[in-house]
Amino acid sequence: MLISETFYSLQGEGALTGVPSFFIRTSGCNLRCAWCDTPYASWRPEGVERDVAGLVAEALAQPGRHAVLTGGEPMIAPELPALAAALRAAGFHITIETAGTVPPGGVACDLVSLSPKLKNSTPTAEKAGAGWVARHEATRWRPEAIRAWLDAGYEPQFKFVVSAPEDLEEISDCLAELDRKVVPHRVLLMPEAVTLEAMRARAAWVGEACKARGWRYTHRLHVELYGNKRGT
């Protein structure tokens, strides 16, 4: 399995913010988000081949028992189900951070962090090439895959990266298209930002949007504590 990095840190986003967790970041992605903050796992995938046993042993060496499978897009890694099953057998709580473009297929997971990509994620042709623009647009929103996660009974959270107030209507439309009951406080809005200054510039209106709709604001604690860098 191609792994771009592993590290032990505090979960920086979502419902488990602040929980010490062991992160396993797979390398490779089926999207090319314009604002991607992990290009080394998506735009320019890099890493080393690791086996499941070695990754589980490294996880067990940490004090905590929360594991986060992230990317890139972890669900496109063929060995991901075997890794998740081994972590579950070792007693870990498992979060999978995914764009929701691939159905679960029975993978072991305690919290699925679904992050469907909005129109604001589509790169320009100048940056990505016309082929990737078309592929990204065709792949970024897969409601049938998200329904599969919800119908399978996994605990969900929806994490939307927002850049501007017009994103809010798109989020509402996406949730309506799912035709499933989504508890409002499981809808999380995260300002699109890789610096504290940019995050704070968007925080006020994002927070007000959450209050108005009963949604939840999610900070990026790792950026606050460590800055936007690898291994955090």
MARVO-125799 format. One record per residue (C-alpha): x, y, z. Coordinates in steps of 0.02 Angstrom, whole numbers, padded with zeros to 5 digits, always signed. Layout:
((X,Y,Z))
...
END
This chain:
((+00000,+00000,+00000))
((+00071,+00170,-00049))
((+00076,+00277,+00108))
((+00125,+00460,+00101))
((+00143,+00481,+00290))
((+00097,+00416,+00461))
((+00095,+00520,+00619))
((+00022,+00534,+00793))
((-00066,+00699,+00827))
((-00228,+00778,+00885))
((-00376,+00763,+00769))
((-00392,+00939,+00699))
((-00563,+00934,+00617))
((-00739,+00872,+00647))
((-00832,+00792,+00791))
((-00675,+00715,+00867))
((-00571,+00874,+00865))
((-00437,+00864,+00998))
((-00435,+00674,+01015))
((-00258,+00599,+01005))
((-00257,+00494,+00848))
((-00140,+00394,+00737))
((-00155,+00453,+00558))
((-00120,+00343,+00407))
((-00121,+00445,+00247))
((-00135,+00344,+00087))
((-00064,+00417,-00072))
((-00170,+00436,-00228))
((-00334,+00524,-00263))
((-00472,+00519,-00394))
((-00500,+00708,-00378))
((-00393,+00864,-00403))
((-00463,+00996,-00286))
((-00404,+01172,-00326))
((-00370,+01210,-00143))
((-00299,+01039,-00093))
((-00184,+01054,+00058))
((-00105,+00881,+00035))
((-00042,+00884,-00146))
((+00090,+00755,-00101))
((-00053,+00629,-00082))
((-00159,+00685,-00230))
((-00091,+00804,-00363))
((+00084,+00730,-00351))
((+00063,+00565,-00258))
((+00218,+00510,-00165))
((+00257,+00388,-00027))
((+00326,+00218,+00017))
((+00252,+00045,+00006))
((+00196,-00016,+00177))
((+00112,-00178,+00229))
((-00039,-00194,+00343))
((+00056,-00281,+00484))
((+00186,-00144,+00493))
((+00056,-00005,+00496))
((-00043,-00090,+00635))
((+00116,-00117,+00737))
((+00157,+00068,+00720))
((-00019,+00114,+00774))
((-00008,+00001,+00926))
((+00152,+00087,+00979))
((+00055,+00249,+01010))
((-00035,+00287,+01175))
((-00205,+00320,+01095))
((-00327,+00199,+01015))
((-00404,+00309,+00882))
((-00347,+00282,+00703))
((-00385,+00397,+00556))
((-00375,+00331,+00378))
((-00356,+00479,+00263))
((-00279,+00532,+00099))
((-00284,+00576,-00042))
((-00433,+00463,-00056))
((-00409,+00310,+00055))
((-00556,+00216,-00019))
((-00468,+00191,-00185))
((-00324,+00097,-00102))
((-00355,-00090,-00135))
((-00279,-00140,+00034))
((-00385,-00018,+00134))
((-00518,-00146,+00188))
((-00383,-00264,+00253))
((-00299,-00122,+00348))
((-00463,-00064,+00426))
((-00507,-00242,+00476))
((-00337,-00266,+00559))
((-00353,-00103,+00654))
((-00527,-00152,+00712))
((-00460,-00321,+00772))
((-00324,-00227,+00868))
((-00455,-00125,+00961))
((-00448,+00041,+00870))
((-00588,+00165,+00842))
((-00578,+00198,+00655))
((-00618,+00360,+00565))
((-00614,+00358,+00375))
((-00597,+00529,+00293))
((-00667,+00516,+00117))
((-00743,+00624,-00018))
((-00884,+00499,-00028))
((-00856,+00452,-00210))
((-00833,+00266,-00172))
((-00960,+00157,-00080))
((-00905,+00071,+00081))
((-00912,-00109,+00027))
((-00922,-00167,+00208))
((-00759,-00084,+00264))
((-00731,-00075,+00453))
((-00768,+00102,+00509))
((-00836,+00186,+00666))
((-00849,+00365,+00601))
((-00857,+00406,+00417))
((-00807,+00586,+00384))
((-00891,+00621,+00218))
((-00821,+00774,+00130))
((-00915,+00795,-00034))
((-00828,+00921,-00145))
((-00923,+01075,-00200))
((-00904,+01175,-00360))
((-00773,+01281,-00271))
((-00656,+01130,-00278))
((-00645,+01118,-00467))
((-00473,+01170,-00532))
((-00443,+01278,-00684))
((-00390,+01203,-00848))
((-00230,+01303,-00836))
((-00186,+01220,-00671))
((-00247,+01042,-00699))
((-00277,+01021,-00885))
((-00446,+01002,-00970))
((-00447,+00814,-00942))
((-00433,+00827,-00754))
((-00562,+00967,-00747))
((-00688,+00854,-00834))
((-00642,+00703,-00727))
((-00653,+00803,-00566))
((-00823,+00875,-00611))
((-00890,+00704,-00658))
((-00827,+00623,-00496))
((-00835,+00751,-00355))
((-01020,+00726,-00312))
((-01080,+00545,-00306))
((-01243,+00544,-00208))
((-01270,+00358,-00238))
((-01104,+00318,-00152))
((-01147,+00430,-00004))
((-01318,+00349,+00012))
((-01228,+00181,+00022))
((-01128,+00243,+00172))
((-01283,+00310,+00258))
((-01388,+00156,+00222))
((-01252,+00041,+00289))
((-01273,+00118,+00462))
((-01103,+00198,+00488))
((-01097,+00348,+00605))
((-01078,+00495,+00484))
((-01020,+00673,+00483))
((-01027,+00785,+00331))
((-00881,+00904,+00316))
((-00900,+01038,+00183))
((-00758,+01154,+00137))
((-00835,+01326,+00107))
((-00756,+01473,+00017))
((-00900,+01595,-00006))
((-01081,+01620,+00053))
((-01148,+01554,-00113))
((-01082,+01383,-00063))
((-01220,+01369,+00067))
((-01361,+01346,-00057))
((-01261,+01213,-00148))
((-01239,+01118,+00016))
((-01426,+01126,+00049))
((-01460,+01061,-00127))
((-01337,+00918,-00104))
((-01413,+00863,+00060))
((-01588,+00871,-00015))
((-01533,+00765,-00163))
((-01476,+00627,-00045))
((-01657,+00600,+00008))
((-01600,+00539,+00178))
((-01623,+00606,+00353))
((-01466,+00702,+00399))
((-01460,+00772,+00576))
((-01412,+00957,+00560))
((-01273,+00952,+00690))
((-01187,+00817,+00586))
((-01166,+00944,+00445))
((-01000,+01032,+00475))
((-00938,+01187,+00386))
((-00751,+01216,+00377))
((-00679,+01378,+00306))
((-00568,+01348,+00156))
((-00398,+01404,+00220))
((-00220,+01347,+00251))
((-00172,+01493,+00362))
((-00246,+01559,+00523))
((-00271,+01729,+00442))
((-00375,+01659,+00300))
((-00474,+01547,+00419))
((-00515,+01691,+00534))
((-00565,+01801,+00388))
((-00702,+01676,+00343))
((-00744,+01618,+00519))
((-00874,+01751,+00560))
((-00992,+01724,+00414))
((-00967,+01535,+00419))
((-01011,+01535,+00604))
((-01168,+01639,+00573))
((-01220,+01520,+00434))
((-01205,+01375,+00555))
((-01310,+01463,+00685))
((-01444,+01503,+00558))
((-01458,+01324,+00495))
((-01418,+01221,+00649))
((-01258,+01159,+00566))
((-01091,+01145,+00653))
((-00934,+01248,+00634))
((-00771,+01152,+00627))
((-00604,+01232,+00661))
((-00437,+01168,+00596))
((-00351,+01140,+00762))
((-00191,+01072,+00685))
((-00168,+01234,+00587))
((-00195,+01332,+00748))
((-00069,+01229,+00845))
((+00062,+01183,+00717))
((+00033,+01280,+00558))
((-00003,+01202,+00388))
((+00132,+01071,+00381))
((+00152,+00884,+00361))
((+00146,+00766,+00508))
((+00016,+00863,+00606))
END
